[in-house]
């Protein structure tokens, strides 16, 4: 069984490359419900999968800028946040303080979570941008990189 899980993880690792189809994964939302990331990806918008944590200063500093971009590009952008927190209270407190208007997920296993391992998350903040058809188009670190990418792709100026 462990070997099967390891093989599945290796197959998923191999798929997370720029230009290839986004690999699906199960995640738990802040109400405790299991969801699939594919519920949000490939629905006609770019999707930023944002990896963060309540204890990560740079992550928290990026959130207000992500909120601005989420509003500015609402017709073309969805954000899905996956927390690397390990403590429910810390994560819940950060969610209350930050008031992010997009879906929030965590399994509270931090960097040992299946999704962190599958996506090879070693440091945060980190974002993976998926295009409107469900293909990985960029690794994004920070709101400015996201804004520049979207401006270029959507040919918008601000």
Residue pairs with C-beta under 8 A, 6 or more apart in sequence:
9 114
9 117
9 118
12 23
12 25
12 118
13 118
13 120
15 21
15 23
16 23
16 118
16 119
16 120
16 128
16 136
17 136
18 136
18 137
18 138
18 139
19 135
19 136
19 137
20 135
20 136
21 134
21 135
21 136
22 37
22 38
22 41
22 42
22 130
22 134
22 135
22 136
23 118
24 36
24 37
24 38
24 41
25 36
25 37
25 114
25 115
25 118
25 119
26 34
26 35
26 36
26 37
26 114
26 115
27 34
27 35
27 36
27 37
27 82
27 105
27 106
27 107
27 115
28 34
28 35
28 105
28 106
28 107
29 35
29 103
29 104
29 105
30 91
30 92
30 95
30 104
30 105
30 106
35 103
35 105
37 49
37 80
38 134
40 47
40 78
40 80
40 103
41 47
41 130
41 134
42 130
42 132
42 133
42 134
43 78
43 132
44 132
45 75
45 76
45 77
45 78
45 132
46 73
46 76
46 77
46 78
46 129
46 130
46 131
46 132
46 137
46 150
46 153
47 77
47 78
47 79
47 80
47 129
47 130
48 66
48 77
48 78
48 79
48 80
48 127
48 128
48 129
48 130
48 140
48 146
49 80
49 82
49 119
49 127
49 128
49 129
49 130
50 66
50 79
50 80
50 81
50 82
50 125
50 126
50 127
51 81
51 82
51 83
51 84
51 116
51 119
51 121
51 124
51 125
51 126
51 127
51 128
52 59
52 60
52 62
52 63
52 81
52 82
52 83
52 84
52 124
52 125
53 59
53 83
53 84
53 85
53 91
53 94
53 110
53 124
54 60
54 83
54 85
54 90
54 91
54 93
54 94
55 85
55 90
56 84
56 124
56 125
58 124
58 125
59 124
59 125
60 94
60 98
62 125
62 142
62 143
63 98
63 100
65 142
65 143
65 144
65 147
66 79
66 100
66 143
66 146
67 100
67 101
68 143
69 77
69 143
69 146
69 147
69 150
70 77
70 79
70 101
70 102
72 158
73 150
73 154
73 156
76 132
76 150
76 154
77 150
78 102
79 100
79 102
79 103
80 102
80 103
80 105
81 100
81 102
81 103
81 104
81 105
82 105
82 106
82 115
83 91
83 94
83 104
83 105
83 106
84 106
84 110
84 111
84 113
84 116
84 121
84 124
85 91
85 94
85 106
85 108
85 110
86 108
86 109
86 110
87 108
88 108
91 106
91 108
95 104
106 113
107 113
107 114
107 115
109 116
110 116
111 117
111 121
111 122
115 121
119 128
125 141
125 142
126 139
126 140
126 141
127 139
127 140
127 141
127 146
128 136
128 138
128 139
128 140
129 136
129 137
129 138
129 139
129 140
129 146
129 149
130 136
130 137
131 137
137 149
137 153
138 145
138 149
140 146
140 149
147 158
150 156
151 157
151 158
